[in-house]
Amino acid sequence: MSEKIVTVTMDGEPLKLAGDPVPAGSRAPTCRLTDGELKELIFDPRGQGNIFLITVPSLDTSVCSREARRLSGEIEKLGKGISAVLVSMDLPFAQKRWSEEAEITNIRLLSDHRLADFGRSYGILIEDLRLLARSLWVIDRVGTIRYKQLVGEVSEEPDYDQALAAIEEVLRK
């Protein structure tokens, strides 16, 4: 499991997170998000099956786009047993445009742009920039966070191998 980080950096400059990131082993928080149709929904991972939760600052950046494309390919290889959800502060219109251009259909895109409820609930909101920190979470079918990776430098990609190993472990159970 990754260690607790209460700040992240962007190009080496520290950025404070609003709240403390939820630790692995905890229940995944329930929060409000916006879907691609601009409808508010309650994101409650409990009883929803295994979830690979991805957060990025913005899909309109090269690092976030590259990460989401790579993870889409990895999810495709895993087959059934886990659903992928990506949350960002991007407007739903921007998320939809990006997914159509990238031809990504196996990751559900949700936006935290209205309330930042997700970012505050998970402790990964970079309040000064109104962006989410880059992170990966594996949540099991009962809603327990089995793995969390908060990337310390926002401009860097996550450790894919570590996250994929955590997914495979959850799928074996």
C-alpha positions as CSV (number, residue, x, y, z in Angstrom):
1,M,0.0,0.0,0.0
2,S,1.2,3.5,-0.8
3,E,2.1,5.8,2.1
4,K,-0.1,8.7,3.2
5,I,0.7,12.0,1.3
6,V,-1.0,15.2,2.4
7,T,0.6,17.3,-0.2
8,V,1.5,16.7,-3.8
9,T,3.8,18.7,-6.1
10,M,3.4,20.2,-9.5
11,D,6.8,20.7,-11.2
12,G,8.3,20.4,-7.7
13,E,6.1,23.1,-6.1
14,P,4.1,21.8,-3.1
15,L,0.3,21.8,-3.3
16,K,-1.9,21.2,-0.3
17,L,-4.7,18.7,-0.5
18,A,-8.1,19.7,1.1
19,G,-8.4,17.1,3.8
20,D,-6.6,13.8,4.3
21,P,-6.7,11.1,1.6
22,V,-8.8,8.2,2.6
23,P,-6.6,5.3,3.6
24,A,-6.6,1.8,2.1
25,G,-8.7,-0.6,4.2
26,S,-11.4,2.1,4.7
27,R,-14.9,2.1,3.3
28,A,-15.0,4.0,0.0
29,P,-16.9,7.3,0.5
30,T,-20.2,8.0,-1.1
31,C,-20.3,11.3,-2.9
32,R,-22.1,13.3,-5.6
33,L,-20.8,13.6,-9.1
34,T,-22.0,14.7,-12.6
35,D,-22.5,12.3,-15.5
36,G,-22.1,12.9,-19.2
37,E,-25.8,14.0,-19.4
38,L,-25.2,16.7,-16.7
39,K,-27.2,14.8,-14.2
40,E,-26.1,14.6,-10.6
41,L,-25.6,11.1,-9.3
42,I,-24.6,9.5,-6.1
43,F,-21.4,7.5,-6.5
44,D,-21.6,4.7,-3.9
45,P,-19.2,1.9,-4.6
46,R,-20.8,-0.5,-2.1
47,G,-22.4,-3.5,-3.8
48,Q,-21.3,-2.3,-7.2
49,G,-18.8,-5.0,-7.9
50,N,-15.0,-4.4,-8.1
51,I,-14.1,-0.9,-9.2
52,F,-10.9,0.5,-10.6
53,L,-11.1,4.2,-9.7
54,I,-8.9,6.6,-11.6
55,T,-8.5,10.3,-10.9
56,V,-6.7,12.8,-13.1
57,P,-6.3,16.6,-13.0
58,S,-7.5,17.0,-16.6
59,L,-7.9,14.8,-19.6
60,D,-6.9,17.7,-21.8
61,T,-3.3,17.3,-20.7
62,S,-0.9,14.9,-22.4
63,V,0.0,13.0,-19.2
64,C,-3.6,12.4,-18.2
65,S,-4.7,11.4,-21.7
66,R,-1.7,9.0,-22.0
67,E,-2.6,7.5,-18.6
68,A,-6.3,7.0,-19.4
69,R,-5.5,5.4,-22.8
70,R,-3.0,3.1,-21.2
71,L,-5.3,2.0,-18.5
72,S,-8.1,1.5,-21.0
73,G,-5.9,-1.0,-22.8
74,E,-4.9,-2.7,-19.5
75,I,-8.6,-3.0,-18.5
76,E,-9.3,-4.6,-21.8
77,K,-6.7,-7.3,-21.1
78,L,-8.2,-8.0,-17.7
79,G,-11.5,-8.9,-19.1
80,K,-14.6,-9.1,-16.9
81,G,-14.8,-8.7,-13.1
82,I,-13.9,-5.1,-12.7
83,S,-15.4,-1.8,-13.9
84,A,-13.4,1.3,-14.4
85,V,-14.4,4.8,-13.5
86,L,-12.4,8.0,-14.2
87,V,-13.1,11.2,-12.2
88,S,-11.8,14.6,-13.1
89,M,-12.8,18.2,-12.7
90,D,-13.2,18.5,-16.5
91,L,-16.6,19.5,-17.7
92,P,-18.7,16.6,-18.9
93,F,-18.6,18.0,-22.4
94,A,-14.8,17.9,-22.4
95,Q,-14.8,14.4,-21.0
96,K,-17.2,13.2,-23.7
97,R,-15.2,14.9,-26.5
98,W,-12.0,13.3,-25.2
99,S,-13.5,9.8,-24.9
100,E,-14.9,10.0,-28.4
101,E,-11.5,11.2,-29.8
102,A,-9.6,8.6,-27.9
103,E,-12.2,5.9,-28.7
104,I,-12.4,4.9,-25.0
105,T,-15.6,3.0,-24.2
106,N,-14.6,0.8,-21.2
107,I,-14.0,3.6,-18.7
108,R,-17.0,5.5,-17.3
109,L,-16.2,9.2,-17.0
110,L,-17.7,11.3,-14.2
111,S,-17.1,14.9,-13.4
112,D,-16.5,16.6,-10.0
113,H,-16.7,20.1,-11.4
114,R,-19.9,21.3,-9.7
115,L,-19.3,20.6,-6.0
116,A,-15.9,19.1,-5.7
117,D,-17.7,16.6,-3.4
118,F,-15.6,13.7,-4.6
119,G,-12.3,15.5,-4.2
120,R,-13.2,16.5,-0.6
121,S,-14.6,13.1,0.3
122,Y,-11.5,11.2,-0.9
123,G,-9.1,13.9,0.3
124,I,-7.5,14.5,-3.1
125,L,-8.8,18.0,-4.0
126,I,-6.1,20.5,-4.8
127,E,-8.2,23.3,-3.7
128,D,-6.0,26.2,-4.9
129,L,-6.1,24.9,-8.4
130,R,-9.6,23.2,-8.2
131,L,-8.2,20.0,-9.6
132,L,-8.0,16.5,-8.4
133,A,-4.7,14.9,-7.6
134,R,-3.6,12.0,-9.7
135,S,-4.6,8.7,-8.0
136,L,-5.6,5.1,-8.5
137,W,-7.9,3.1,-6.2
138,V,-9.0,-0.5,-6.2
139,I,-12.3,-0.9,-4.4
140,D,-13.8,-4.4,-3.8
141,R,-17.4,-5.4,-4.3
142,V,-18.4,-4.5,-0.8
143,G,-17.0,-1.0,-1.1
144,T,-13.7,-1.4,0.8
145,I,-10.6,0.4,-0.6
146,R,-8.1,-2.4,-1.2
147,Y,-5.4,-0.3,-2.8
148,K,-4.7,3.4,-3.1
149,Q,-1.9,5.1,-5.0
150,L,-1.6,8.9,-4.7
151,V,1.0,10.1,-7.2
152,G,3.3,12.6,-5.4
153,E,4.2,14.6,-8.5
154,V,1.1,15.6,-10.5
155,S,2.9,15.7,-13.8
156,E,4.1,12.1,-13.5
157,E,2.3,8.9,-14.4
158,P,1.4,6.4,-11.7
159,D,3.0,3.0,-11.1
160,Y,0.9,1.0,-13.4
161,D,2.3,-2.4,-12.5
162,Q,1.6,-1.9,-8.8
163,A,-2.0,-0.9,-9.5
164,L,-2.6,-3.8,-11.9
165,A,-1.2,-6.3,-9.4
166,A,-3.7,-4.9,-6.8
167,I,-6.5,-5.4,-9.3
168,E,-5.5,-9.0,-10.0
169,E,-5.4,-9.7,-6.3
170,V,-8.9,-8.4,-5.8
171,L,-10.1,-10.4,-8.8
172,R,-8.7,-13.6,-7.3
173,K,-10.9,-13.3,-4.2
